[in-house]
Amino acid sequence: MAIFFATEVILLGMQYYTKDRLGDLIDKSNRVYELKTTVSEVLSAYKYYSVSQKEDDREAAKEALGRLRSDSASLRHVIFEDSYIREIDDLCHMADSLYEQIEPEIAATVHGTREERLQAYDEAAYTVQLIEKYYDYVYPAMEQYSNEAQNELNREMKVISGICILAVIVFSLGILGMVLWFSRDVISPISALSYKAATYRSEREGYQKQNRDEVGQLTELFEEMLSRIEDQMGQMELNMKLQLLLEQQRLEKVKMEKLLQESEIKALQARINPHFMFNTLNSIAQMAYLEEAPSTEQMIEAVSDYFRYNLKDIHHVATVADEVKNCRDYIYIQQIRFGKRIRFDLQYDETAAEGRIPALTLQPVIENAIVHGLAIRGGEILIRIHRKDGKIDITIRDNGSGMEEEKRRLIQSYIEGTDQTGIHSDSIGLKNVIDRMKAFFKDGFAMEIISTPEEGTEIRIRIPYEESLCIGY
């Protein structure tokens, strides 16, 4: 196809090329004749001006001289562009001589006598007569030039025609080769493949042949193959989803087992000799009572209750009331420690008292607020617990130093499950709370952290209100 297209382009180019060359020859011949006409016009205009000496005739003569100069230069340029013709060169020099004879007479402001003007005109007329006679040599020279140009054009056309014929031959041979190649390397394999497909399908029960041509049979077999592949891909996708689900369940199980092991180790460490510690604290409380030291007695009782609650089994599910009692004991201990530097505001809705919650959920969050936000600068902590629409909303807010946005975003990502690397070593208590709340309440647990550096941190927790013990790990 490329050779065929190139042949068409060459033939079209030959047509335009021939037309342009013939047009150039005609244009050059016309320019030679136009120069002769211009010479006659110049002499005629000069004659009228020599007799009348009018300004209009003078302008007409100037215009004719301008055309003479322009036609002479143009003819010399066009002819000599291809080859040098001595007769044309001589003709142009004679036209220049005529211009140089007449132009001073036209441009002069002071003119001679009538006899002098007539003599100048006779000289110019003689030059024009010589130019016209010289055309007897110019025409044969132009004819010879045209013949040579046409002969050269004919030779070029023959060469181009030979190229086109060769291109057609190559084109034909190329088509023949493509037909042979297509028959041997394409049609024959397709026929063999179609025969095998027809043989295979004819052995199947209930098969009816619908297409007689090879391509139609291959198309039917290909569509059947695509249908089978789609079915197998769907089955593979289903199996992959099932395997992914089983793997997720396995990872969750491993995570929960690890969490239980860590919690059991911590619980074991915290339960070293608990009876000895409680008996000792009770003895100290009785001594404080006997010594009439009520503040010391109350402090010891708060510490004793706090330790007793914290040394319970880590799997223990407490009520909201139990958690609030443990928080009050912890707040009392911290108030004794920090005095008025840290103020606590506990707002507790009694209707949420029977709600179930993992033990040791609120105290680690309050401890984080003290350690990371208020231990140095002091401030206020608000704990608000209320029940609404079957949910328990818990808010713990401080006006401490707050946290950087990057750290807040990482912890929030850990809560939402999009990034499991968001909890740092300094927030292990908060991580334990998050993990146990997720294990207890599954999708019913929600937690949001709002924090601004130097302004404080607010943690919002929402859990379902449940009175039964159906929740657990």
SEDO-495171 format. One record per residue: x, y, z of N, C-alpha, C in turn; residue in one letter. Coordinates in steps of 0.05 Angstrom, whole numbers, plus 32768, in hexadecimal, padded with zeros to 4 digits. Atoms other than C-alpha are relative to their C-alpha. Layout:
XYZXYZXYZa/...
***
This chain:
80107FE88000800080008000801180198000m/7FEE7FE98000803A802F800E800B80057FE4a/7FF67FFC801C805780227FC87FEB800B7FEEi/80167FF680118014802D7FA87FFA801D8005f/80047FE47FF9800A806E7FCD801780117FF5f/7FE97FF1800A805180857FBB7FFE80037FE1a/80037FFE801D804380757F717FEC80157FF8t/80157FEC80068004809F7F72800B801C8005e/7FF57FE67FF9802980D87F93801480097FEAv/7FED7FFA8015806180D47F5E7FF280097FE6i/800F7FF98019802F80D57F247FF3801B8002l/800C7FE67FFC800B81107F41801580168000l/7FEA7FEC8001804D81347F4C800B80047FE4g/7FF87FFD801C806181267F047FEE80137FF1m/80137FEF800E802281477EEC8005801E8007q/7FFC7FE47FF8802D81867F15801C800B7FF7y/7FE57FF88007807881877F05800080087FE2y/80017FFA801D806B81847EB97FF1801A7FFBt/80107FE78004803681BA7EBE801180188008k/7FF07FE97FF7806681E77EE5801680067FECd/7FEB7FFB8013809F81DE7EB47FF7800C7FE6r/800B7FF48019807481EC7E777FF7801C8005l/80097FE57FF9805782287E9A801880138002g/7FE87FEF7FFF809E82427EA8800A80077FE4d/7FF87FFB801B80B0823B7E5E7FEF80157FF3l/80127FEC800C807282617E488004801B800Di/7FFC7FE77FF2807F82967E7D8019800E7FF6d/7FE87FF4800980C682A17E657FFD800C7FE3k/80057FF6801B80AF82A87E1C7FEF80198001s/80117FE87FFE807A82D97E3180108018800An/7FF07FE97FF680AD83037E578011800C7FEAr/7FF17FF6801780D883077E187FEF80127FEFv/80127FF08011809D83207DF07FF7801A800Fy/80087FE87FF1808783507E28801680158000e/7FEA7FEC800180CC83717E287FFF800F7FE5l/80027FF3801A80C4837F7DDD7FE980148000k/80177FEE7FFE807F839E7DEA800780188011t/7FF97FEA7FEE809A83C87E23801380137FF3t/7FED7FEF800E80D383E27DF77FF080137FEDv/80107FF08012809F83FA7DC47FF080158010s/800F7FEE7FEF8075841A7DFB80128017800Ae/7FEE7FEC7FF680B2843F7E17800680147FE9v/7FFA7FEE801780C4845C7DD17FE880117FFAl/80197FF18007807B84717DC57FFC80168015s/80047FEC7FEB807684947E09801580167FFFa/7FEB7FEC800280B984B67DFF7FFB80137FE8y/80067FEF801880A284CF7DBA7FEB80158008k/80157FED7FF9806384EF7DD7800C80168013y/7FF57FEC7FED808B85117E0F801380137FF1y/7FED7FEE800E80C1852B7DDF7FF180157FF0s/800F7FED8010808C854D7DB57FF080138012v/80127FEF7FF0805C85667DEB800D800E8018s/7FF37FF77FE7808A85707E277FEC80048017q/80147FFE7FEB804C85677E5380087FEE8017k/7FFA800F7FE88051854E7E9A7FF47FE48000e/800E801A8001801E85167E8F80107FED7FEEd/7FF180118011804684FC7E54801B7FF8800Cd/7FE680067FF2808585007E7E7FFC7FE98014r/800680157FED806584D57EB57FFB7FE57FF2e/80048019800F804E84A27E81801A7FF57FF7a/7FE6800A80098095849E7E6680107FF48017a/7FF2800A7FE980B184957EAC7FF57FE48007k/800D801A7FF9807F845C7EB980097FEB7FECe/7FF8801380158091843A7E77801E7FF88005a/7FE480067FFB80DC84407E8880027FED8019l/800080127FE980CE841F7ECC7FF97FE47FF9g/8007801B800980AB83E57EAB80177FF37FF0r/7FE9800B800F80E683DE7E7B80167FF68012l/7FEB80097FEE811883DA7EB37FF87FE6800Fr/800A80177FF180ED83A97EDA7FFE7FE77FEEs/80038017801280DE837C7E9D801B7FF57FF9d/7FE5800980078128837A7E8A800C7FF08017s/7FF4800E7FE9813F83667ED07FF17FE58005a/801080187FFB810683337ED880077FEB7FEBs/7FF980148015811683127E94801B7FF48005l/7FE5800A7FFB8160830D7EA480007FEC8017r/800180117FE9815082EE7EE87FF37FE57FFAh/800F80188006811E82BB7ECE800F7FEE7FEDv/7FF180118014814782A47E9280197FF5800Ci/7FE680097FF6818A82A07EB67FFD7FEE8018f/800480127FE9816B82797EEF80067FE37FF9e/7FFC801B80098170823A7EC5801A7FFE7FEFd/7FE88001801181A682497E908006801B7FF5s/7FF87FE6800B81CC82827E707FFA80007FE2y/80067FFD801C81B1829A7E2C800C801B7FF7i/7FF27FE7800781DF82CD7E0B7FEE80147FF2r/80127FEE800F81A982EA7DDD7FEE800F8014e/80117FF27FEC817C82F97E1A80118014800Fi/7FEF7FED7FF281B783197E3E800580197FEFd/7FFC7FE9801281C583457E017FE780117FFEd/80197FF28002817C83577DFB7FFB80118019l/80037FF17FE7817A836D7E44801380188001c/7FED7FEA800081B983977E3B7FF680167FEDh/800B7FEC8012819983BA7DFF7FE9800F800Cm/80167FF37FF2815B83C87E28800A80138015a/7FF37FEE7FED818883E57E5E800B80197FF3d/7FF57FE9800F81AA84117E2A7FEA80137FF8s/80177FEF80068166842B7E137FF780108018l/80087FF27FE78155843B7E5B801380178006y/7FEC7FEC7FF9819684617E647FFF80177FECe/80037FEB8013818984897E247FE980138007q/80187FF17FFC8143849F7E367FFD800C801Ci/80057FF87FE4814484A57E82800B801C8006e/7FF67FE57FFA817284E47E857FEE80157FF3p/80107FEC800D814685087E527FE58003800Fe/801A7FFE7FF1810784F87E7B8005800D801Bi/7FFB7FF57FE58127850B7EBD800A801C8000a/7FF57FE580018146854C7EA57FEB80168004a/80127FEA7FFC8126858D7EBD800380167FEBt/7FFB7FEC8015814585B87E8680037FF07FE5v/8000800F8019813985A07E3F800C80117FE9h/7FF37FF28017815D85B17DFE7FEB800A7FECg/80117FF68015814185CB7DBD7FF07FE97FF4t/80118015800D810D85A57D9480117FEE7FEFr/7FEF801180118144858E7D6480107FEC8011e/7FF180127FEE816C85727D9E7FEF7FE9800Be/801280147FF68130854D7DB97FF97FEB7FEAr/800680128016812085307D7580187FEE7FFAl/7FE880108004816885197D6D80027FEA8015q/800080147FEB816584F67DB17FEC7FEA7FFBa/801580148006812484D47D9C80097FEE7FEAy/7FF780108017814384BD7D5A80157FEB800Ad/7FED80137FF6817C849D7D817FF27FE9800Fe/800E80147FF1814C847A7DAF7FF17FED7FEDa/800F80108013812284637D7380137FED7FF1a/7FEC8011800C816184477D5380067FE88012y/7FFB80157FED8170841F7D927FE97FEC8001t/801880118000812884047D9280007FEF7FE7v/8000800F801A813083F07D4980147FE98002q/7FEC80157FFD817083CA7D5B7FF57FE98012l/800B80147FEE814B83A77D947FED7FEE7FF1i/8014800F800E811283927D67800D7FED7FECe/7FF280118013814283777D32800F7FE9800Ek/7FF180147FF1816983527D687FEE7FE98009y/801380167FF9812A832A7D7880017FE97FECy/7FFC80158013813A83037D3880137FEB800Bd/7FED80127FF4817282E47D617FF57FF4801By/800B80087FE6814C82E17DA37FEC7FE97FFEv/801580148003811182B77D8A800C7FE47FFBy/7FF4801A8003813C827E7D6F800E7FF58019p/7FF380087FE88165827E7DAF7FEC7FF58015a/801580087FED812582797DD97FF47FE57FF7m/800B8019800A810B82427DAB80127FE98007e/7FED80157FFA814B821A7DB480007FFA801Eq/800180047FE3814882257E007FE77FF08008y/8019800E7FFA80FF820D7E0180027FE37FF8s/7FFE801C8009811081CF7DD880127FF08013n/7FEE800E7FED814A81BD7E077FF27FFB801Ae/800E80047FE7811E81C87E447FEB7FEA7FFDa/80148015800480E7819C7E26800D7FE47FFEq/7FF1801A8002811A81657E1580087FF7801Cn/7FF780087FE5813581677E5C7FE77FF78011e/801880087FF280EE81647E777FF77FE47FF8l/8008801B800980DF81287E4B80127FEA800Cn/7FEE80147FF4811D81047E657FF97FFB801Dr/800880037FE4810881127EAD7FE67FF08002e/8019800F800080C280F87E9D80047FE37FFBm/7FFA801C800580DF80B87E81800B7FF38019k/7FF5800C7FE7810880AD7EC07FEB7FFC8015v/801580037FEC80CD80BA7EED7FEC7FEA7FF8i/80128015800980A1808D7EC2800C7FE48005s/7FF380197FFA80D580567EC87FFF7FF9801Eg/800280057FE380D5805F7F147FE47FF68007i/801C80087FFA8089805A7F157FFB7FE37FF7c/8004801B800A808A801B7EEA800E7FEC8013i/7FF180117FED80BF7FFD7F197FF07FFD801Al/801080007FE7809480107F557FE87FEE7FFDa/80188010800580577FEF7F3680087FE28000v/7FF6801C800180807FAF7F2980057FF7801Di/7FFA80087FE4809A7FAF7F717FE67FFD8010v/801A80017FF280537FBD7F8A7FF27FE67FFAf/800D8019800880387F827F62800D7FE8800Ds/7FF180167FF4806F7F547F7A7FFB7FFF801Fl/80057FFF7FE380637F6B7FC27FE47FF58006g/801B800A7FFC80187F5C7FBC80007FE17FFDi/7FFE801D800580287F177F9F800D7FF28018l/7FF2800C7FE980597F097FD87FEE80008019g/80127FFF7FE980267F20800C7FEB7FEB7FFEm/8015801580047FF17EF27FEE800B7FE58007v/7FF4801A7FFA80217EB77FF080067FFD801El/7FFA80017FE380377EC880377FE67FFC8010w/801A80027FF17FEF7ED2804F7FF47FE47FFDf/800B801A80047FDB7E908030800F7FEB8010s/7FF080157FF380157E69804E80008003801Er/7FFB7FFC7FE3801E7E8A80937FE780088010d/80187FF77FF27FD77EA280A37FE87FED7FFAv/8018800F80077FA17E7D807D80047FE28007i/7FFB801C7FFA7FC17E3880837FFE7FF9801Es/800280057FE37FCB7E3C80CF7FE38003800Ap/801C7FFC7FF87F847E5780D77FEF7FE97FF8i/800F801880097F687E1E80AE80067FE88011s/7FF980177FEF7F8F7DEB80D67FF48003801Ca/800B7FFB7FE67F7A7E0B81187FE17FFD8000l/801D800380027F327E0F81017FF87FE37FFEs/8006801C80037F337DC680ED80027FF2801By/7FFE800C7FE67F4C7DB281327FE980088012k/80167FF67FEF7F187DDE81547FE67FF27FF8a/8018800D80097EE17DC081297FFF7FE38009a/7FFE801C7FF87EF97D7981387FFB7FFD801Et/800480017FE37EFB7D8881837FE380058007y/801B7FF87FF97EB77DA881857FEC7FEB7FF5r/80138014800B7E967D7281597FFE7FE88012s/800180177FEE7EA87D3E818D7FEF80058019e/80107FF97FE87E807D6381C27FE37FF97FFAr/801C800880037E3A7D4C81CE7FEE80197FFCe/80137FEB80057E037D7881B2800B80177FF0g/7FF47FEA80107E327DA381877FF480027FE5y/800B7FFB801A7E147DC28149801180167FF3q/7FEF7FED800E7E417DE581167FEF80177FF5k/800E7FE980087E2A7E2C8109800E80107FEAq/7FF17FF180147E627E4980DE80107FEC7FEFn/7FF1801280127E827E2880A1801C800B7FFBr/7FE57FF680057EBD7E57809A80127FFE8018d/7FED80047FEA7EFC7E5080C3800080168014e/7FFF7FE97FED7EFB7E9680E17FE87FFF8012v/801880027FEF7EB47E8C80F980027FEB8015g/7FFC80157FEC7EC67E4B811B801380098016q/7FED7FF77FEC7F027E6A813C7FF380158012l/800D7FEB7FF07ED77EA581537FEE7FF38015t/8011800D7FEC7EA57E76817480107FF38016e/7FEF800C7FEC7EDC7E4F8196800D80148012l/7FF37FEB7FF07EFE7E8F81AD7FEC800C8014f/80157FF67FED7EBC7EA981CB7FFB7FEC8016e/800480157FEC7EB27E6781EE801780008014e/7FE980007FEF7EF97E6B82097FFF80198013m/80037FE87FEF7EED7EB382227FEC7FFB8016l/801580057FEC7EAE7E9C8245800B7FEF8017s/7FF480127FEB7ED47E6482698014800F8011r/7FEC7FF07FF07F0C7E94827C7FF380128013i/800E7FEE7FEE7EDB7EC582997FF57FF18018e/800A80107FE97EBB7E8E82C280167FF88013d/7FE980087FEF7EFF7E7682DB800B8018800Fq/7FF77FE87FF27F147EBE82EB7FEE80078016m/80137FFB7FEB7ED47EC8831280047FEE8018g/7FFC80147FEB7EE17E888339801A8007800Fq/7FE77FF97FF37F297E9D83457FFE80198012m/80057FE87FF07F137EE2835D7FF27FF9801Ae/800F80087FE87EE17EC2838D80127FF18013l/7FEE800E7FEE7F177E9383A880148013800Dn/7FEC7FED7FF47F487ECD83B17FF380108016m/800E7FF17FEB7F147EF583D77FFC7FEF8019k/800380127FE97F067EB88403801A7FFD800Fl/7FE680037FF37F507EAE84108008801A800Fq/7FF97FE77FF37F597EF8841F7FF08004801Al/80107FFE7FE87F1F7EF68451800B7FED8016l/7FF580137FEC7F3C7EB88473801B800B800Bl/7FE77FF57FF77F807EDA84767FFC80178014e/80067FEA7FEE7F627F1884957FF67FF6801Bq/8009800B7FE77F3E7EEE84C980177FF4800Fq/7FE9800C7FF27F7F7EC984D880128016800Dr/7FF07FEA7FF57FA57F0B84E17FF2800D8018l/800F7FF57FE87F6E7F26850F80037FED8018e/7FFD80137FEA7F727EE68537801B8001800Dk/7FE57FFE7FF67FBD7EEB853D8004801A8010v/7FFE7FE77FF27FB77F3485517FF37FFF801Bk/800E80027FE67F847F258587800F7FEE8013m/7FF080127FEE7FAE7EEB85A28018800F800Be/7FE97FF17FF67FEA7F1985A67FF880148015k/800A7FED7FED7FC07F4E85C87FFA7FF3801Bl/8007800E7FE77FA67F1B85FA80197FF8800Fl/7FE780087FF37FED7F028608800C8018800Eq/7FF47FE87FF480077F4986147FEF80098019e/80127FF77FEA7FCA7F5A864080037FED8018s/7FFD80147FEA7FD27F198668801A8004800Ee/7FE57FFB7FF4801C7F2886737FFE80188013i/80027FE87FEF800C7F6E868C7FEF7FFB8018k/801180067FE97FD47F5486B7800E7FEF8014a/7FF180117FEE80027F1F86D4801480108010l/7FEC7FEF7FF380377F5386E37FF380118015q/800E7FED7FED80037F8087057FF47FF28017a/800D800E7FEB7FE87F48873080137FF28013r/7FEC800C7FEE80277F3887587FF88007801Di/80077FFD7FE480127F2D879F7FEA80158005n/80157FEB7FFC7FD07F55879B7FF58000801Cp/800C80017FE57FB67F3C87DF8013800E8014h/7FED7FF37FEE7FF67F5288027FFE801F7FFDf/80027FE380057FF07F9887E17FE6800B800Cm/80197FF67FF57FA67F9F87F37FFF8000801Ff/7FFF80027FE37FB07F87883B80128016800Cn/7FEE7FEB7FF77FEA7FB888427FF2801B7FFFt/800E7FE780027FC17FF288287FE980038014l/80167FFF7FEC7F867FE08855800C8006801Cn/7FF47FFB7FE67FB57FDE88918008801D8003s/7FF87FE47FFF7FD08023887F7FE880128003i/80187FF07FFD7F89803D88777FF58000801Ca/800980027FE47F76802388BD801280118012q/7FEE7FF07FF07FB4804388DA7FFA801E7FFDm/80077FE480047FA1808588BA7FE68008800Ea/80197FFA7FF37F5B807F88D680048003801Ey/7FFA7FFF7FE37F768071891D800F80198007l/7FF07FE87FFB7FA680AB89167FF1801A7FF8e/80117FEA80087F6C80D788FF800D80117FE9e/7FF67FF380197F8980E788B97FED7FF97FE9a/8015800880147F4A80E5888D800A80047FE3p/7FF67FFC801B7F6D8100884F80127FE97FF7s/7FEF801680067FA180CB88527FF07FE67FFDt/8011801780027F6C8096885E7FF17FFF7FE5e/800F7FFF80197F4380AD882280137FFB7FE8q/7FEC800480167F8280AF87F680077FE37FFEm/7FF8801C80007F958068880A7FE97FEF7FF5i/8017800F80097F4E804F87FE7FFD80037FE1e/80027FFC801D7F4D806F87B880157FF07FF1a/7FEA8010800D7F91805087A77FF97FE38001v/8007801C7FFD7F79800D87C17FEB7FF77FECs/8015800780147F39800E8797800A80017FE4d/7FF57FFD801B7F608026875A80107FE87FF9y/7FF0801880057F927FED87607FEF7FE77FFDf/8011801780017F5C7FBA876E7FF27FFE7FE5r/800E8000801A7F367FCF872E80147FFA7FE9y/7FED800380167F757FD18703800C7FE48000n/7FF5801B7FFF7F8B7F8B871A7FEB7FEB7FFAl/8014801380097F4B7F6B870180097FF27FE6k/7FFA800E80197F4D7F3986C77FFD80137FE8d/80017FEE80177F5C7F5E86867FE87FFB7FEEi/8018800780107F217F3986667FE7800B800Ch/80187FF87FF27EF27F5886987FF180167FF1h/80117FED800C7EB77F7E867B7FF2800F8017v/800A7FF07FEA7EA57FB786AA7FE780107FF7a/80167FEE80067E697FE586AE800C801C7FFEt/7FF77FE480027E6E802F869F8003800B801Cv/7FFE7FF77FE57E61803B86E9801B7FF8800Da/7FE780097FF57E9E801186FC801780107FF5d/7FEB7FF0800D7EC9803786CA8001801C800Ce/80017FE57FF57EB1807A86E6800B8000801Cv/7FF580027FE57EC08062872E801F7FFF7FFFk/7FE3800280037F07804F8718800C801B7FF8n/7FF77FE580097F0F809386F5800080138017c/80017FED7FE97EF980B8873480177FFA8013r/7FEA80067FEE7F2C8092875E801A800A7FF4d/7FE87FF7800D7F6280A2872B8002801F8000y/80007FE37FFF7F4D80EB87288007800A801Ci/7FFA7FF77FE57F4F80F08774801E7FFD8006y/7FE380037FFC7F9680D48775800F80167FF2i/7FF27FEB800F7FAC8105873F7FFC801C800Cq/80047FE67FF37F8C813F8763801180048019q/7FEE7FFE7FEA7FB3812E87A1801D80057FF6i/7FE47FFD800A7FF2812B87768004801C7FF5r/7FFB7FE7800E7FE9816A874C7FF28018800Df/800D7FEA7FF37FBC819387797FEE800F7FECg/80117FF080117F9A81CD8755800C80047FE4k/7FF47FFC801B7FC981CA87197FEF7FF27FEAr/8011800E80137F9A819886F77FE47FFE800Ci/801C80017FF77F4E819F86FD7FF17FEC7FEFr/80108015800D7F1D816886EC7FE280088001f/801D7FFB80027ED4817086D57FF47FE67FF5d/800D801980087EAE812D86D37FE280047FFEl/801C7FFE80057E69813086B47FF67FE57FF8q/8007801C80037E4880EC86BB7FE27FFD7FFFy/801C800680037E0480D686A27FFA7FE5800Cd/800580197FF17DE980A286D37FF07FEB7FEFe/800F801380107DBD8083869C80127FEE7FF0t/7FED8010800E7DFC8067867C800F7FED8013a/7FF1800F7FEB7E12804486BD80027FE37FFAa/8000801C80057DFE7FFE86A7800C7FF87FE5e/7FF4800780197E1F80028664801A7FF18003g/7FE980117FFE7E567FCF86578018800C7FF1r/7FE87FF4800C7E9D7FE5864880187FF08009i/7FE8800E7FF77EE27FC3864A800D800E8018p/7FF47FF47FE97F047FCD868C8019800F7FF8a/7FE87FEF80047F3C800286907FFF800D7FE4l/80027FF280197F23802A86548004801E8002t/80007FE37FFE7F1B8071866D801A800A800El/7FE97FF67FF07F55807686A0801980047FEFq/7FE87FFB80117F8D806C866B7FFE801A7FEFp/80047FE880107F6F80A48641800480198011v/7FFC7FEA7FED7F6C80D3867D801E80038007i/7FE47FFF7FFA7FB380C0868F8011800C7FE9e/7FF37FF480177FCA80D186487FFD801E8000n/80057FE37FFF7FAA8116864F8011800E8015a/7FF07FF47FEB7FD081228690801E80007FF8i/7FE38004800580148106867B800980117FE8v/7FF77FF380188017812386347FF5801D7FFCh/800B7FE680057FEE8162863C800180138017g/80037FED7FEA7FEA817E868380147FFC8016l/7FEE80067FEA8022816086AE801280188006a/7FED7FE97FFC804F819D86A47FF1801A8002i/800D7FE68001802181D786947FE780028010r/80197FFF7FF17FE381C386BB7FE880067FEDg/80177FFA80107F9C81CE86A37FE77FF2800Ag/801A800B7FF97F5681AF86A27FFA7FE87FEEe/80098017800F7F3A816B868D7FE27FFD8004i/801D800480007EF18162867B7FFA7FE37FF8l/8009801B80077ED3811B867E7FE280017FFFi/801D7FFF80037E8D811786637FF67FE57FF5r/800B801A80087E6480D6865E7FE180038001i/801E7FFF80017E1B80D586477FF67FEC7FECh/800D801480107DEB80A686267FEB800E7FEEr/80137FF380137DC380B885E77FFC7FED7FE9k/8008801080187D9D808F85B2800E7FE57FFFd/7FF4801A7FFF7DB8804C85C9801E80007FFEg/7FE27FFE80007E00806585CA8009800E8019k/7FF27FF37FEA7E30807B8600801680117FF4i/7FEC7FEE800A7E5880B985EE801380088017d/7FEC7FFA7FEC7E9980C48614801380157FF4i/7FEE7FEB80097EC18104860E801480068016t/7FEA7FF97FED7F058111862F801080167FF3i/7FF37FE8800C7F20815786218012800E8014r/7FED7FF07FF07F5C817D863C800880197FF1d/7FF77FE7800D7F7881C2862F801F80018003n/7FE380027FFD7FC081AA8631800F80087FE6g/7FEF7FF880167FF881AE85FE7FF87FF47FE5s/800A800B801A7FD2818585C880157FEF7FF3g/7FED8010800F7FF5815C85938002800A7FE3m/7FFC7FF8801C80118168854D7FEC7FF27FEEe/8014800B80127FE2815C851380097FE57FF4e/7FF68019800C800E812584F67FFC7FE98013e/800580157FEC800B80FD85377FE37FFA8003k/801D80047FFE7FC08108853D7FF57FF07FE8r/8009800E80187FB680F184F680087FE38000r/7FF7801B7FFF7FDF80B285007FEF7FEF8014l/8010800E7FEC7FB8809F85407FE47FFB7FF5i/801B8003800C7F7680AC851C7FFF7FEB7FEAq/7FFF801480157F8C808184E280017FE4800Cs/7FFF801A7FF27F9C804985137FE47FF8800Ay/801C80057FF67F56805085317FEF7FF67FE9i/8011800780177F36804C84EC800A7FE87FF1e/7FF78018800D7F61801184D7800E80047FE6g/7FF37FFB801A7F828033849B801E80018003t/7FE380007FFC7FC8803684BA80057FF4801Bd/7FFB800E7FE67FE0800584EF801A8009800Dq/7FE67FF77FF58021802C84FD7FFD801B800Et/80047FE57FF78001806B851A80058004801Eg/7FFC7FFD7FE3800B805C8565801D7FFD8007i/7FE480007FF8804F806D858380027FF3801Bh/7FFB800E7FE7806F804F85BF7FF680108018s/800A7FF07FEA8059808A85EB7FE280008002d/801D80017FFF8010807A85DD7FF67FE38002s/8007801C7FFF800F802F85ED7FE67FFC8010i/801980027FF17FD7803986217FE880067FEEg/80167FF980127FAB805B85ED7FFC7FEA7FEBl/8002801680147FBB802385BA7FF27FE9800Ck/800E80177FF37FA57FEE85ED7FE380058002n/801C7FF97FFD7F64801385F97FF27FFD7FE4v/800D8001801B7F56801985AE7FFD7FE37FF7i/8002801C80087F667FCF85A17FEA7FF1800Fd/8015800F7FF07F397FB685DA7FE4800A7FF9r/801A7FF680077F007FE485C77FF77FF47FE5m/8007800C801A7F037FCB857F7FF97FE28003k/8006801C7FFC7F047F8385987FE57FFC800Da/801980037FF27EC97F8E85C57FE880077FEFf/80187FF5800D7E9B7FB7859980007FFE7FE1f/7FFE8003801D7EB37FA785527FFA801A7FF2k/80077FE8800F7E937FD985227FEF80148010d/80107FEE7FF07E697FF8855A80118015800Fg/7FEE7FEE7FF27EA6801D8575800980177FEDf/7FF67FE980107EB88064855D801080118013a/7FEF7FEF7FF07EEF80918575800C80167FEEm/7FF57FE9800F7F0680D6855E801280118012e/7FED7FF07FF27F41810085738002801C7FF3i/7FFE7FE480097F40814C856D8015800E8011i/7FEB7FF47FF17F7F81718581800C80177FF1s/7FF27FE9800B7FA181B48576801880078012t/7FE87FF97FEF7FE881C4858D7FFB80198010p/80027FEA7FEC7FE981F185CB7FE480078007e/801C7FFA7FF97F9D81EE85D07FF27FE8800Ee/800B80177FF27F8E81A785E77FF77FEA7FEEg/80088018800E7F73816485D37FE57FF78009t/801A800A7FF97F2D814785D17FFD7FE47FF2e/8004801B800A7F1E80FC85CA7FE37FF98004i/801D800780007ED780E785B87FFD7FE27FFAr/8004801D80027EC2809E85C27FE17FFB8000i/801D800780017E7E808185AE7FFF7FE17FFFr/8004801D7FFF7E6A803985C27FE27FFB8003i/801D80067FFC7E27801585C17FF97FFB801Dp/800980057FE57DFF801286017FF47FE38001y/8009801C7FFE7DF87FC8861380027FF8801Ee/800180087FE47DE47FAB865680077FE28003e/7FFB801D7FFE7DF07F618645801E7FFC7FFDs/7FE4800780027E337F3C864580067FF17FE6l/7FFC800D801A7E2F7F2885FC8018800A7FF1c/7FE87FF5800D7E6B7F5285EB80197FF3800Bi/7FE7800B7FF87EB27F3A85EF80137FFE7FEAg/7FEC800280157EF07F2885C87FF67FEE7FEAy/
***
